[in-house]
Amino acid sequence: MILAGDIGGTSARLALFNVDGGRVAMVARQSYPSADYGSLAAVVRRFSEEHGHDIDHAAFGVAGPVREGQAKATNLPWLVDSARLVDELGVKAVGLINDLEANAYGVAALDADDFTVLNAGEHDASGNAAIIAAGTGLGEAGLYWGGKRHHPFASEGGHADFAPRNALEIELLQYLLRRHDRVSYERVLSGPGLHAVYEFLRDSGHGTESQRIADAMRDGDPAAVISKAAAAGECELCVAALDMFVAFYGAAAGNLALKMMARGGVYLGGGIAPKIVEKLKQPVFMEAFVSKGRMEDLLRDIPVRVIMNDQTALIGAARYAALRAGLLEG
């Protein structure tokens, strides 16, 4: 039995898997609010109490850089230590990888109906691929093409410097620099980033906030309120904020495609993209994606897909554990 985890700033999701017919098959899963627990080990103990099984192998995707078997979660006050988890689980080894790397491992196990196509790209496109995911934070990973299969690898590209492309975005950067010493892409391309974009447009006179939206944001998740109101066309300021956010998504995805030479495809993961997929299908995203001057033709040939399966990181962590244990062929 394999224990797999997808550990993010909002939720810690755990699942049990078997290996069946050359694929990992989910047996049970549970999600826990990350903020309710002081450590991943505490979540694992709770899961073990609720789903008692003998664990043979384990792997966890964690939102943060992994170094020497440890990961400091970016949006959580957790230090995840694989050696401690070995003791907790009573297994020989625990795999610890970046959460976007886990997503990248999961992509290979998905079916065609797990994706929404934003750009078909070149027929039979092959080569390196990349994944970018906006959620509580912003994650990026690569998939190196070795000639027979993709080899996922982690990055912390979501923390690269935000690069404004026009006068309005320069104004946004100046606004955010009054709040932060440095502005990364995560500051504008994440759930909190969407809220920050909304506040900038409101505070700089580019839109008027309605009292109903202000009240709703106080009572709930601001990013969810903004995206829902924008999708329904109920708030011009929300529409403007989501348009700007989607343009940032396209621009950042195009940048990643260039850096990885991702001719094999770019995947959008995370919790936000599936919820705004109809907006992503509109021209704003792809216009920003391909708007790279002399590289525009190259980018138009790259397939771009939204991952609609919200279990991809769990599946990927399980595949990583199975591959390490020799239960799956690479």
C-alpha positions in Angstrom: 0.0 0.0 0.0 1.2 3.5 -0.9 0.5 6.6 1.1 0.6 9.8 -1.0 0.1 13.4 0.0 -0.5 16.7 -1.7 0.5 19.3 0.9 -0.5 23.0 0.2 -1.1 26.2 2.1 -4.8 25.6 2.2 -5.3 21.8 2.3 -3.3 18.7 3.2 -4.7 15.9 1.1 -3.7 12.3 1.8 -4.6 9.2 -0.1 -3.9 5.4 -0.2 -3.1 3.7 -3.5 -2.5 0.2 -4.8 -0.5 -0.6 -8.0 -2.8 -2.4 -10.4 -2.2 -3.1 -14.1 0.8 -0.8 -14.4 -1.2 2.1 -12.9 -1.7 3.5 -9.4 -5.3 3.1 -8.2 -6.7 5.2 -5.4 -8.2 3.3 -2.5 -9.1 6.0 0.0 -8.5 9.8 0.4 -9.1 12.6 2.9 -8.5 16.3 2.9 -7.6 18.3 6.0 -7.3 22.1 6.6 -3.6 22.7 6.8 -3.9 25.5 9.3 -5.6 23.2 11.8 -2.4 21.2 12.3 1.0 22.0 13.5 2.9 19.6 11.2 2.5 17.1 8.4 3.2 14.3 10.9 0.1 15.4 12.9 -2.0 15.1 9.7 -0.5 11.7 8.9 -1.4 10.5 12.4 -5.0 11.7 12.0 -5.3 10.0 8.6 -3.9 6.7 10.0 -6.4 6.7 12.8 -9.3 7.1 10.2 -7.9 4.8 7.5 -6.0 2.0 9.2 -3.8 0.3 6.6 -0.3 -1.1 6.6 1.9 1.3 4.6 4.7 -0.1 2.5 5.8 3.1 0.6 5.1 6.8 0.9 5.7 10.1 -0.9 4.5 13.6 -0.4 4.3 16.7 -2.7 4.9 19.8 -0.7 4.4 23.4 -1.7 8.0 24.6 -1.2 11.6 23.8 -2.1 12.8 20.4 -1.0 16.5 20.1 0.2 18.2 17.1 1.7 15.0 15.4 2.7 13.4 18.5 4.2 10.9 21.1 2.9 9.9 24.4 4.5 6.3 24.9 3.2 6.1 28.3 1.5 2.7 29.2 2.8 2.7 27.2 6.1 4.8 27.3 9.2 5.8 23.7 8.7 9.2 22.1 8.3 8.5 18.7 6.7 11.2 16.2 7.5 11.2 12.9 5.6 13.3 11.2 8.4 10.6 12.0 11.0 7.9 10.7 8.6 9.9 7.4 8.2 9.6 7.0 12.0 5.9 8.0 12.0 5.0 5.5 9.3 7.4 2.8 10.0 8.6 2.5 6.4 12.1 2.3 4.9 12.0 5.6 3.1 9.6 8.5 2.4 9.8 10.4 -0.8 9.6 14.2 -0.5 9.1 16.3 -3.7 7.8 19.7 -4.6 4.1 19.8 -5.2 4.4 20.9 -8.8 6.9 18.1 -9.4 4.2 15.8 -8.0 1.7 17.3 -10.5 4.2 16.7 -13.3 4.4 13.0 -12.3 0.6 12.8 -12.3 0.2 14.2 -15.8 1.4 11.0 -17.4 -1.4 9.0 -15.7 -4.2 11.2 -16.9 -6.7 10.6 -19.7 -7.7 12.9 -22.5 -10.9 13.9 -20.7 -8.9 15.1 -17.7 -7.8 18.1 -19.8 -9.4 21.2 -21.4 -7.5 22.3 -24.4 -6.8 26.1 -24.7 -4.4 25.7 -27.7 -4.2 22.6 -29.8 -0.7 23.5 -31.0 1.4 21.5 -33.4 0.1 18.0 -34.3 2.1 15.3 -32.5 4.1 17.9 -30.6 6.9 16.4 -28.6 9.8 17.5 -26.4 10.1 19.2 -23.1 6.9 20.2 -21.3 6.1 22.5 -18.4 3.4 23.0 -15.7 2.3 26.2 -14.0 -0.3 26.3 -11.3 -1.9 29.3 -9.5 -3.6 28.6 -6.2 -2.7 29.7 -2.7 0.7 30.4 -4.3 2.2 30.0 -7.7 4.1 26.9 -8.7 6.1 25.9 -11.7 7.8 22.7 -12.8 9.4 21.2 -15.9 9.3 17.9 -17.7 12.5 17.1 -19.5 12.0 14.9 -22.6 14.5 12.0 -22.5 13.5 10.5 -25.9 11.1 7.9 -24.4 9.4 9.6 -21.5 9.3 12.8 -19.6 11.4 13.3 -16.4 9.7 15.8 -14.0 11.8 18.3 -12.1 11.0 21.0 -9.6 11.5 24.8 -9.8 10.7 27.8 -7.7 9.9 29.9 -10.8 6.7 31.3 -9.2 8.9 33.5 -7.1 10.7 35.0 -10.0 10.4 38.8 -10.4 7.1 40.2 -11.7 7.7 41.8 -15.1 5.1 44.5 -16.0 4.4 44.7 -19.8 2.6 48.0 -20.1 1.8 51.3 -18.3 -1.1 49.9 -16.2 1.1 47.0 -15.1 3.9 49.3 -14.2 1.4 51.3 -12.1 0.4 48.0 -10.4 4.1 47.2 -9.7 4.6 50.6 -8.1 1.4 50.0 -6.0 2.6 46.6 -4.7 6.1 48.0 -4.0 4.5 50.2 -1.4 3.4 47.0 0.3 6.3 44.6 -0.3 10.1 45.0 -0.6 10.0 42.8 -3.7 7.2 41.8 -6.0 7.3 38.2 -7.5 4.8 36.7 -9.9 3.2 35.0 -7.0 2.1 38.4 -5.7 -0.2 38.9 -8.7 -0.8 35.3 -9.9 -2.4 33.4 -7.0 -5.6 33.6 -5.0 -4.2 36.5 -2.8 -2.7 37.9 -6.1 -6.2 38.2 -7.6 -7.4 40.1 -4.6 -4.3 42.4 -4.7 -5.1 43.2 -8.4 -8.7 44.0 -7.5 -7.5 46.3 -4.7 -5.1 48.1 -7.0 -7.8 48.8 -9.6 -10.1 50.0 -6.9 -7.6 52.2 -5.0 -6.1 53.7 -8.2 -9.4 54.8 -9.6 -9.7 52.2 -12.3 -13.0 50.8 -11.0 -15.6 51.4 -8.3 -16.3 48.8 -5.5 -19.9 47.9 -4.8 -20.9 47.5 -1.1 -22.3 44.0 -1.9 -18.9 42.8 -3.2 -17.1 44.4 -0.3 -19.4 42.7 2.2 -19.0 39.3 0.5 -15.2 39.5 0.5 -15.3 40.2 4.3 -17.4 37.1 4.8 -15.6 34.7 2.4 -12.6 34.1 0.2 -12.0 37.3 -1.7 -10.5 35.5 -4.8 -13.6 33.3 -5.0 -15.9 36.2 -4.7 -14.1 38.2 -7.4 -14.0 35.3 -9.9 -17.6 34.3 -9.3 -18.9 37.9 -9.7 -16.7 38.3 -12.8 -18.0 35.1 -14.4 -21.6 36.2 -13.8 -20.9 39.7 -15.1 -22.2 41.2 -11.9 -19.3 43.5 -11.2 -17.3 45.6 -13.7 -14.4 45.9 -11.2 -14.3 42.1 -10.7 -14.3 41.6 -14.5 -11.4 44.0 -14.9 -9.4 42.3 -12.1 -10.0 38.8 -13.5 -9.1 40.0 -17.1 -5.8 41.3 -15.7 -5.2 38.1 -13.7 -5.8 35.9 -16.8 -3.4 38.1 -18.8 -0.7 37.5 -16.1 -1.4 33.8 -16.3 -0.9 33.8 -20.0 2.2 35.9 -19.9 3.8 33.8 -17.1 2.9 30.6 -18.9 4.5 31.9 -22.1 7.6 32.9 -20.2 7.8 29.4 -18.8 7.4 27.8 -22.2 10.3 29.8 -23.5 12.5 29.0 -20.6 11.8 25.3 -20.8 11.6 25.2 -24.6 8.4 23.4 -23.8 7.4 22.3 -27.3 5.7 19.2 -25.8 3.1 21.3 -24.1 2.3 23.6 -21.2 -0.2 22.5 -18.5 -2.1 24.7 -16.2 -2.7 23.0 -12.8 -3.7 24.2 -9.4 -7.1 25.1 -7.9 -7.9 28.3 -9.8 -7.6 27.3 -13.5 -10.4 24.7 -13.6 -12.7 27.2 -11.9 -12.1 30.0 -14.4 -11.6 27.7 -17.5 -14.3 29.5 -19.5 -12.4 32.7 -19.0 -9.2 31.1 -20.0 -10.8 30.0 -23.2 -11.3 33.6 -24.2 -8.6 35.4 -26.2 -7.0 37.2 -23.3 -5.0 34.2 -22.1 -3.6 33.0 -25.4 -2.9 36.6 -26.6 -0.7 37.1 -23.6 0.9 33.6 -24.0 2.0 34.1 -27.6 2.9 37.9 -27.3 6.7 37.3 -27.2 7.8 39.2 -30.3 10.0 37.1 -32.5 9.0 33.9 -30.6 5.3 34.2 -31.3 5.2 31.5 -34.0 7.0 29.1 -31.7 4.5 29.7 -29.0 1.5 29.3 -31.3 2.7 25.7 -32.0 2.8 24.7 -28.3 -0.2 22.8 -27.0 -1.7 24.4 -23.9 -4.1 22.4 -21.6 -5.8 22.9 -18.3 -5.7 20.0 -15.9 -9.2 19.4 -14.7 -8.5 16.4 -12.5 -8.0 17.8 -9.0 -6.3 14.6 -7.8 -3.3 15.0 -10.2 -0.8 15.8 -7.5 -1.9 12.9 -5.3 -1.7 10.5 -8.3 1.7 12.0 -9.1 3.1 11.5 -5.6 1.8 7.9 -5.6 3.5 7.3 -9.0 6.8 8.8 -7.7 6.7 6.4 -4.7 5.9 3.4 -7.0 8.6 4.3 -9.4 11.2 4.6 -6.6 10.1 1.2 -5.2 10.3 -0.4 -8.6 6.5 -1.1 -8.7 6.1 0.8 -12.0 8.4 0.9 -15.0 9.8 4.4 -15.9 
